[in-house]
């Protein structure tokens, strides 16, 4: 039977580190009158020579500043703390700005360790973060870099003391702003474009300082979202492949939860302890190491919860993908070709079910017969939730009582759990008094349309006329 979703009445506490991030400040310099613009012009900045990551020599003011809108950041490639996070956030900002990059807006990431950061080394760094047109990584003579740092307000005496803010500027107007990369990227993009007084804010954008204010209800609904947006999204994806760091899809199945909590909270500690998984990540992603970010174990748990939420949302968009690779009752793997251009009905159950499962499968056997030739166009998949007992052989024997066009699927417990999450199907194992066990499970059948989304979820209580209409709509799509 269908059970209520766990955690519906859970109490949520705001993450301590997240509160700090939500207080990101934006220091906007007052608009500069035309008569005063010269103060921030060529006479103020040393027009020193720099070298780009592509090996081209440029002058700081004449080539990069005087007639452009730009974002300036400082970094060094051996930095293992804030620099890679800042570069990842700039990569996100680059994506948000889209075609404006290299045309209306330019990024300048200046190395403060020019003796180490050669153009070749910076070029590799640029590739790691997907730098596109308009984003230059710059190095040069140490004295030139030092002169620029001083004029731009970055006056730390050691590499670790460099400022973590970014500078927004417009060389034509002399307007400048100091900001932070840990705010909302969409609002930051609006602030960057707003450095050009001729740019008009789109009607659907808000021209506000780039801070995020989320209410308690929004946080409670998706714990860890704010932390994920600021600290994770620049380096990781969920289900879209590796970025700067590994893809987080399926992380809960690949890694022990206790290890994940410890690594997220103190990655440097596990590396120092020679943890083999942590060292493996260093080997796989040598340019960037996950930095210590001062988040608590509770915050780490919230981050994992939000990653699980993103997995669910992605799976809902294309739930059939979660079934590919499961083993059919014939011993073969289910492939996309098996369901291509067919409406699909998916039911979760188990062969030892005493009532709902055999009744549902017999009911859909009758549906296939009633559809006549159209029944050949409908693909019905029976996914077991009992990985331990329902082998392909057991499923093949069980299906002998039903329409031969029904396909049964099994797999590892983790694979089945992932598939159930994709369809938002629930199941729970219950121990019996005789030492055996059974399952409570969702009794709905998931009808998947041509767009790959679940179109309807009928069950045994759905009126026949309603189900016929659902099937007619589904078949019409194909």
ABEGO torsion letter per residue (X at the ends): XBBBBBGAABBBBBBAAAAAAAABBBBBBBBBBAAAAAAABAAABBBBBBBBAAGBBBBAAAAAAAABBBBBBBBBAABABAAAAAAAAAAAAAAAAEAABGAABBBBBBBABAAABBAAAAAAAAAAAGBBBGBBBBBEBAAAAAAAAAAAGBABABAAABBABBBBBBAAAGBBBBBBAABBAAAAAAAAAAABAABBBBAABBBBBBBBBBBAAAAAABBGAAAAAAAAAAABBBGAEBBABBBABGAAAABBAAAAAAAAABAAAAAAAGBAAAAAAAAABAABBBBBAGBBAAAAAAAAAAAAAAAAAAAAABAAAAABGBBBAAGBBBBAAAABGBBBBBBBBBAABAAAAAAAAAAAAAAAAAAEAAAAABBBBBBBABAAABBAAAAAAAAAABBAABBBBBEBAAAAAAAAAAAGBBBBBBBBAAGBBBBBBBABBBBBBAAGBBABBBBAABBAAAAAAAAAAAAAAX
